[in-house]
Every structure is written in structure tokens, then in C-alpha cells.
Amino acid sequence: MKKRWKYGGIALLVLFALNVFVFFVYNRPPDRALFLDPITHFETDEKVVALTFDDGPTKEWTLPLLDLLAKQDVKATFFMTGDQIVENREVAQRLVEVGHQAGNHTLHHDRMIYKSPQYIKDDLREMDGLFNELGVEDTSLFRPPYGDKMVVLPLILKRQERKLVTWDIDPQEQYAPSYKGELIVEQIMADAHPGGIILLHDGRRSDPSTFLKVVDEVITKLKEQGYRFVTVSEGLQLGSAR
């Protein structure tokens, strides 16, 4: 009996250690995942970047953002949640109709770790249904909330031939309570490079006017440096991704 407890305890410790290893090595880093390679950027020498927005669509942020992008003649990729699509369907419909790309950010913005395979499959299927209602043909782009991906999610994405899209330009100031726009712009400009994927949020509770100013300044400054903007799918056509 004591040996059973001993071996059982050792097994639990090994399992715990393995879980911690996977969490820190494969779950959080945007450039790592089990079973498939995340798309963090595009392998190209062309001065292109992809603007991506998470957590929308919203009336407060996304609607004026669409006007700004139209004014700047820029197309972006929006990783939308099902809840926000249902609540703001006309906004989602508009962004699709004017040529922006739609990506899957789950139904409820759940952390997709420690979820059952069936839960994840159902979530993907229901999001596909919402996208089909909007007229979205390519539903393969997926970005996990908080970047969490662990084990089951990437395995299912691989089996369903979906693309795990993360980022390599993530201005940390956007998560600060103060949301200082000038610092966000500085961080993006410092990290910008050919093929970069920029992560921003059109569903975050920042001041909409500050958010729009950030996007406008980033687009203007990058254009001045010779960059052009592509959707994720357009970037993938330029070369291999990583």
C-alpha cells in the first residue's frame, strides 16, 4: 500500500512538472505551440505589416475604426468573438463587406486551456456558423484569447487544417490602466519590421479617441517609412510564415 502511495505521488509530481513545463514553454509564448507552428510574422523582405485587432467588434471602437481605416485606405484583420458578433452584427457585417479579414477569437473569449476536445470543436463549429452568416468564406484563421493554447487546442486546429495566428509586435503599454497613446505608438514603431503582425484591441475599455489616435499615428508613421498594410491572408501569400 505504501509503495502505491509513493508511486502515485511520484506520478502526480511528474504530471504537475510536465504541465508547468508545457504552460511556460508552449502555452504563453506567441511563437511556440505543440503540434503546429504559430504564425507570428511573415518571412519577407518587403516592407509590409499586418494590423490585427482583437475582442471586437464594438460600436464604440470598431465603427469609428472602420471609418479611419477607410480614410487611410488600409485593410486589417479582425479577430472577433461570437458574443460581440451577435451583439454588434451590423458592425461585423460592415467590416466584412468593406474588405477587412475576419478571424476567430472564440465564442465567449474563454481561455482555451483545460477545455475538453468536444468543447473546443463545438466552439469552432459555432463560430464557423456565425462567419458563414456574415458571408465569410475563409474561417481558418484562429487566435486564442490571451494567447493561451496548451495541448488540445493546437492539436484540433492542426487536424482541422486551421491556422494559429499570434503576433510579434505587442505594445505592452496597451494593457496599462493609463493607456498612454504616445507610449503605445513608440513601442510599435520601435518593434516594426518587414512582415510584422501588430496586435491591438478594438474591444478593450480604453478611451476610444485615444485608441483611434494611436491607430492613425501608427499608420501614418509606418507609411512615411515606406510600409504598406496587408491582411493576414495577404501576408501569407508573400512567403512562408513564422
C-alpha angles and dihedrals in degrees: 000000000000090000090053091053090046094051091042091053092049091050091052092049091050091048091049092048091049091050092051090047093052092045096055100032102040109011106056106028108088092216097056136067139147119255098007140037116252117231103240098157142341122267099234140119091214115109096246132132134183120228110210128184126198137201101024170094100145133159093227098052110014100048096056089038090059089052090050094048090049090051090050092043091234130144120209140183118246119201100203134190122227093235092056093045090054092046095043104027095149090056092049090047092051096051090051094046094052092054108264118139123249123217132184118254095167130266099273105013090255123169101254096216125108088014120137119252090245092053091053093045091050091049092051092046094050092048089051087055093052091048092049089054088055092050095251109156101183109057095162100103114097131176118184118226111258087004090274113153112145114166117310098047098057091044091056092044090053094048091049091047094240127149122243104216120192128151145242100207110065116155104212093203089074088073094053118103090236094055094202105200097201091056092049091052091048092051093049093048091048092053099038116121138153109293096014123155112216120209118211134149130235092179098054119112098244124127104284093219092054091047092051092047090053093052093045093050093046092051093046095047094046091049089052088056091053100261125143127198128241137178118247092259091049090050091051090057090060094066145301118332133230 
